[in-house]
Amino acid sequence: MQKRSGKLLVLIFLAAFLLRFGLVFVAYHGDLNNNISWGNLAADRGLAGFYEGLDWPYSAPNQPPLTILMFAATSVVWRTVENVSGWLNNNFPIFPSPFVWFWESWGMTLLVKLPSILADLGIGWLIYKYLSKKKKKLALLVTTIWLFNPIIWYNSSIWGQTDSIVNLLGLIGVFALLRKNLYMFTVFFVLALLFKGSLALFAPILIFIALKQRHTVKKWINSVFLAVTTVLLTSVWFHPQADFFFWLQRLYLERIFPGEIGYLTANAFNFWWLVDSGKTLDSVIYLGVPARVWGLVVTLGSIGAIGYWLRKKISDKKIFLSFAILSLVAFLFMTRIHERYLYPFFPYATILLSFIPGIVIPYIIFSVTHLLNLYHLFWVPSFAPLEALYELPWFAQTISIINVFVFFYLLRLFKPTKL
């Protein structure tokens, strides 16, 4: 029986990989131009002073150092394979010329999407390993739901975004903290922040959980040392100067966290879409307070409320639910939010499918509304009747209303007696 389930697991992961691989060349989103150009320029110009460079073909880099390192690595791999395959083709006629042509045209697209595809599978493996120790009968089913949920493979294989990578790093850190492994948690959560700043909102809750675990002072000192070392090893190459940490702080505060689009919403079907879906800056005043401040107040207030809810008892289920809810709060009520920023909700909500039956319907609804949001402005695959619906203002507004309504419905799960 165990061998059969093991073979089935391998087949499921293989099918999930082949599905994604088959979709890699279906579409080429314009965001890939930035990613590829940043990687090529980092490889050409070097890392030192990279962010201060000029003459960007598309836009100046607004992603953290670890992301740029990954793109630079893909550029180096692409060039290496191109040079080696070209040499083999010139010197050994048996070497297939079609591969050389394929690699020149599509090799970089494959390489820039591949890490996200592998991260999809990595998250699926973490979910399976965690649940197989607690919910063996549901582990395979829940893992399959994750691997074949359209929003997951659409994000990585078709769009080519990197949300799965940062969430993989964050999830490794969360699972490490659940095992009270403070060192492993520190390294992987810092790596997540160095890859993308989107999980920074989880930091106060995670630190609160770590404090409740009562680690020794020595462990905390070592963890700080590990955090600093991790930051230095991944980022100092971009600014090898004495003021490195001040430079890194400015980089995050002035370029990475603010983003490029300062509107109320950056194509996210959320609360602010209902207020004004146009190109209104989030500096606009409501009740005497800028919209951006309102969003931060609601989000920080939610973090405080979650900490209060966790104060007496911390369990795995409560932690997963906290991160799922906090992800929804950030997506729905913060400004400058992109459509992809609902992604962090899904790893934790997927795990909760095996613990909380009441989350099944909200999970399905958010999967559908998120997919509809991802499709907006990307239009892949092209489907004229659906595209026409987005021209009707009420369509996107209805999706936004559904998202807000289902969020408040989920809040009823915050019942300490049941978790």
C-alpha positions in Angstrom: 0.0 0.0 0.0 2.8 2.4 0.9 4.7 1.6 -2.3 1.5 2.2 -4.3 1.0 5.6 -2.7 4.7 6.4 -3.3 4.4 5.6 -7.0 1.2 7.7 -7.2 2.9 10.6 -5.5 5.8 10.5 -8.1 3.3 10.3 -10.9 1.4 13.3 -9.6 4.5 15.4 -9.3 5.7 14.3 -12.7 2.3 15.2 -14.3 2.5 18.6 -12.5 5.9 19.3 -13.9 5.0 18.2 -17.4 1.9 20.3 -17.4 4.0 23.4 -16.5 6.7 22.5 -18.9 4.2 22.2 -21.7 2.8 25.7 -20.9 6.2 27.5 -20.7 6.0 28.7 -24.4 2.3 29.5 -24.5 2.8 33.1 -23.6 5.5 35.7 -23.1 4.5 38.4 -20.6 6.2 41.8 -20.9 7.5 41.5 -17.3 10.0 38.9 -18.6 11.7 41.7 -20.6 12.6 43.4 -17.3 13.8 40.1 -15.7 15.9 39.1 -18.6 17.4 42.5 -19.2 18.3 42.9 -15.5 20.0 39.5 -15.6 21.9 40.3 -18.8 23.0 43.7 -17.6 24.1 42.3 -14.2 26.2 39.7 -16.0 27.6 42.4 -18.4 28.2 45.3 -16.0 28.9 43.4 -12.8 27.0 43.6 -9.6 28.8 46.5 -7.9 26.8 49.7 -8.5 24.2 47.8 -10.4 21.2 49.6 -8.9 22.8 52.9 -9.6 23.3 52.2 -13.3 21.7 54.1 -16.1 20.2 53.3 -19.6 17.8 50.6 -18.6 16.1 49.1 -21.7 12.7 48.7 -19.9 12.7 50.0 -16.3 15.2 50.5 -13.5 15.5 47.4 -11.2 13.0 47.4 -8.3 13.6 43.9 -7.1 15.9 42.9 -4.2 19.5 41.6 -4.6 18.7 37.9 -4.4 16.2 38.2 -7.3 18.8 40.0 -9.4 21.4 37.3 -8.6 19.0 34.7 -9.8 18.3 36.5 -13.1 22.1 37.0 -13.5 22.6 33.3 -13.0 20.0 32.4 -15.7 21.8 34.8 -18.1 25.2 33.1 -17.4 23.6 29.6 -17.8 22.0 30.7 -21.1 25.2 32.0 -22.5 27.2 28.9 -21.4 24.7 26.5 -23.0 24.6 28.7 -26.2 28.4 28.7 -26.5 28.8 25.0 -25.7 26.0 23.9 -28.0 27.3 26.2 -30.8 30.8 24.8 -30.5 29.5 21.2 -30.5 27.3 21.9 -33.5 30.3 23.4 -35.4 32.7 20.6 -34.5 30.4 17.5 -34.4 27.8 17.4 -37.3 25.8 14.8 -35.3 24.9 17.5 -32.8 21.3 18.6 -33.5 21.1 22.0 -35.1 17.5 22.5 -34.1 18.6 22.6 -30.5 20.9 25.5 -31.2 18.0 27.4 -33.0 15.6 26.5 -30.1 18.0 27.7 -27.5 18.7 31.0 -29.2 15.0 31.8 -29.5 13.5 30.2 -26.4 16.3 29.1 -24.0 16.1 32.3 -21.9 12.3 32.1 -21.6 12.6 28.5 -20.3 15.4 29.4 -17.9 13.7 32.5 -16.4 10.4 30.5 -15.8 12.0 27.2 -14.6 12.9 28.3 -11.0 9.3 29.3 -10.4 8.1 26.0 -11.8 10.4 24.1 -9.5 9.3 26.3 -6.6 5.7 25.3 -7.3 6.7 21.7 -6.9 8.8 22.5 -3.8 5.8 24.1 -2.1 3.8 21.0 -3.0 6.4 18.8 -1.5 6.5 20.8 1.7 2.7 20.6 2.0 2.8 16.8 1.5 5.6 16.2 4.0 3.9 18.3 6.6 0.4 16.8 6.2 1.7 13.2 5.7 2.8 13.3 9.4 -0.6 14.5 10.6 -3.3 13.9 8.0 -2.0 10.9 5.9 -5.3 10.3 4.1 -5.6 13.9 3.0 -2.0 14.7 2.3 -2.0 13.4 -1.3 -5.3 15.0 -2.1 -4.4 18.4 -0.7 -1.0 18.3 -2.4 -2.7 17.5 -5.7 -5.1 20.4 -5.2 -2.1 22.7 -4.8 -0.1 21.4 -7.8 -3.1 21.5 -10.2 -4.8 24.7 -9.0 -4.8 26.9 -12.2 -3.8 30.0 -10.3 -0.5 28.3 -9.3 0.7 27.1 -12.7 -0.8 30.1 -14.5 1.5 32.4 -12.3 4.7 30.4 -12.9 4.4 28.7 -16.2 2.4 31.1 -18.3 3.1 34.5 -16.7 6.6 33.6 -15.5 6.3 35.4 -12.2 8.5 34.6 -9.1 5.8 34.5 -6.4 6.3 30.8 -5.9 10.0 31.3 -5.1 9.6 33.8 -2.3 6.7 31.8 -0.8 8.8 28.6 -0.9 11.6 30.3 1.0 9.0 31.8 3.5 7.3 28.5 3.9 10.5 26.7 4.7 11.2 29.3 7.3 7.7 28.9 8.8 8.0 25.1 9.0 11.4 25.5 10.6 9.9 27.8 13.3 7.1 25.3 14.0 9.9 22.8 14.8 11.5 25.5 17.0 14.5 25.6 14.7 15.3 29.3 15.1 18.5 29.2 13.0 16.9 27.6 10.0 13.9 30.0 10.3 16.2 33.0 10.4 18.2 32.1 7.3 15.3 31.2 5.1 13.0 34.0 6.1 15.8 36.5 5.6 16.4 34.9 2.1 12.7 35.4 1.4 13.0 39.1 2.2 16.1 39.4 0.1 14.3 37.8 -2.8 11.2 39.9 -2.5 9.7 42.2 0.2 6.2 40.8 0.0 6.4 38.6 3.1 7.7 41.4 5.3 4.2 41.7 6.9 4.6 38.2 8.3 7.7 39.2 10.3 6.0 40.7 13.4 3.9 37.6 13.8 6.8 35.2 13.3 9.0 37.1 15.7 6.2 37.1 18.3 5.9 33.3 17.8 9.7 32.9 18.2 9.5 35.0 21.4 6.8 32.8 22.8 8.9 29.7 22.2 11.4 31.1 24.8 14.7 30.6 23.0 17.8 31.3 24.9 19.7 34.6 24.6 22.6 32.7 23.0 20.3 31.4 20.3 18.9 34.9 19.6 22.5 36.3 19.4 23.5 33.5 17.0 20.3 34.1 14.9 21.1 37.8 14.6 24.6 36.8 13.5 23.1 34.4 10.9 20.8 37.1 9.6 23.6 39.6 9.1 25.8 37.0 7.5 23.0 35.9 5.1 22.4 39.5 4.1 26.1 40.2 3.5 26.7 37.0 1.5 23.8 37.7 -0.8 23.9 41.5 -1.1 27.2 43.1 -0.4 28.4 42.5 -3.9 26.0 45.2 -5.1 27.5 47.8 -2.8 30.8 46.7 -1.3 31.2 49.9 0.8 31.4 50.7 4.5 27.9 52.1 4.5 26.4 48.9 3.0 23.6 48.5 5.6 22.5 52.1 5.2 22.5 51.6 1.4 20.4 48.5 1.7 17.9 50.2 3.9 17.5 53.0 1.4 17.2 50.5 -1.4 14.2 48.9 0.3 12.5 52.0 1.5 13.0 54.1 -1.6 12.8 51.7 -4.5 11.6 48.2 -3.5 8.8 48.7 -1.0 7.2 51.7 -2.8 7.2 50.0 -6.2 6.7 51.7 -9.5 2.9 52.3 -9.5 1.6 54.7 -6.8 -2.1 54.2 -7.5 -4.8 53.1 -5.1 -4.7 49.8 -6.8 -2.3 48.3 -9.4 -4.9 46.1 -11.1 -6.0 44.3 -7.9 -9.7 43.7 -7.6 -9.9 44.7 -4.0 -11.5 47.3 -1.7 -9.7 50.2 -3.4 -10.9 49.1 -6.8 -14.4 49.8 -5.5 -13.4 53.2 -4.3 -11.6 54.2 -7.6 -10.4 51.8 -10.2 -8.8 54.6 -12.2 -5.2 56.0 -12.0 -5.8 57.8 -8.7 -2.6 58.2 -6.6 -2.8 56.8 -3.1 -1.9 60.2 -1.7 -5.5 61.2 -2.2 -7.2 62.2 1.1 -10.1 60.4 2.6 -11.5 61.7 5.9 -8.4 63.8 6.4 -6.0 60.9 5.9 -4.1 59.7 2.8 -5.4 56.5 1.4 -2.0 54.8 1.7 -2.0 55.6 5.4 -5.5 54.1 5.8 -4.2 50.9 4.2 -1.2 50.7 6.5 -3.4 51.4 9.6 -5.8 48.6 8.7 -2.9 46.2 8.0 -0.9 47.1 11.1 -4.1 46.9 13.2 -4.8 43.4 11.8 -1.2 42.4 12.8 -1.8 43.6 16.3 -5.2 41.8 16.5 -3.7 38.6 15.3 -0.9 38.9 17.9 -3.5 39.4 20.6 -5.5 36.3 19.3 -2.3 34.2 19.5 -1.2 35.4 22.9 -2.7 32.5 25.0 -2.3 29.6 22.7 -0.3 29.1 19.5 -1.0 26.1 17.3 -0.1 25.2 13.8 -3.7 25.8 12.6 -3.9 29.2 14.2 -0.5 30.2 12.6 -1.6 29.1 9.1 -5.0 30.8 9.5 -3.2 34.0 10.7 -1.0 34.1 7.6 -4.0 33.4 5.3 -6.1 36.2 6.9 -3.2 38.6 6.9 -2.5 37.9 3.3 -6.1 38.8 2.5 -6.0 42.0 4.6 -2.9 43.2 2.7 -4.4 42.3 -0.7 -7.7 43.9 0.0 -6.9 47.0 2.0 -3.3 48.1 1.2 -2.8 50.5 -1.7 -0.5 49.9 -4.7 -1.4 46.2 -4.7 -0.9 44.1 -7.8 -3.2 41.3 -8.8 -0.5 38.7 -8.0 -0.3 39.7 -4.4 -3.0 37.4 -3.3 -0.6 34.5 -3.8 0.6 34.2 -0.2 -2.9 33.3 0.9 -2.9 30.0 -1.0 0.0 28.0 0.5 -1.5 28.4 4.0 -5.1 28.1 2.9 -4.3 24.9 1.0 -2.8 23.3 4.2 -5.9 24.5 6.1 -8.1 22.5 3.7 -7.2 19.4 5.7 -8.0 21.0 9.1 -10.9 23.4 8.6 -13.8 22.2 6.5 -15.3 25.7 6.5 -12.4 27.1 4.4 -13.2 24.9 1.3 -15.8 27.2 -0.3 -13.8 30.4 0.4 -10.7 28.7 -1.1 -12.6 27.8 -4.3 -14.1 31.3 -4.6 -10.7 33.1 -4.1 -9.1 30.7 -6.6 -11.7 31.7 -9.2 -11.7 35.4 -8.5 -7.9 35.4 -8.4 -7.6 33.7 -11.7 -10.1 36.2 -13.2 -7.9 39.0 -11.8 -4.7 37.5 -13.2 -6.4 37.2 -16.6 -7.3 40.9 -16.7 -4.9 42.9 -19.0 -2.9 39.7 -19.7 -5.6 38.1 -21.9 -4.0 34.7 -22.1 -5.4 32.6 -23.6 -7.4 34.9 -25.7 -11.2 34.5 -25.3 -13.2 37.3 -26.7 -16.5 36.8 -24.8 -14.6 36.8 -21.4 -12.5 39.8 -22.4 -15.7 41.7 -23.3 -17.0 41.3 -19.8 -14.1 43.3 -18.4 -15.2 46.3 -20.5 -18.3 46.4 -18.3 -17.4 48.2 -15.1 -19.8 46.1 -13.0 -17.9 42.9 -13.8 -14.6 43.8 -12.0 -16.5 45.6 -9.3 -18.6 42.4 -8.6 -15.4 40.4 -8.3 -14.0 43.0 -5.8 -17.2 42.8 -3.8 -17.1 39.0 -3.7 -13.4 39.2 -2.5 -14.3 41.6 0.3 -17.4 39.7 1.3 -15.7 36.3 1.5 -12.9 37.8 3.5 -15.4 38.9 6.2 -17.0 35.5 6.0 -13.6 33.9 6.8 -13.2 36.1 9.9 -15.7 33.9 11.7 -13.1 31.2 11.8 -11.2 33.2 14.5 -12.7 31.1 17.3 -10.1 30.1 19.9 -12.3 27.3 21.2 -12.1 25.5 17.9 -8.4 26.0 17.1 
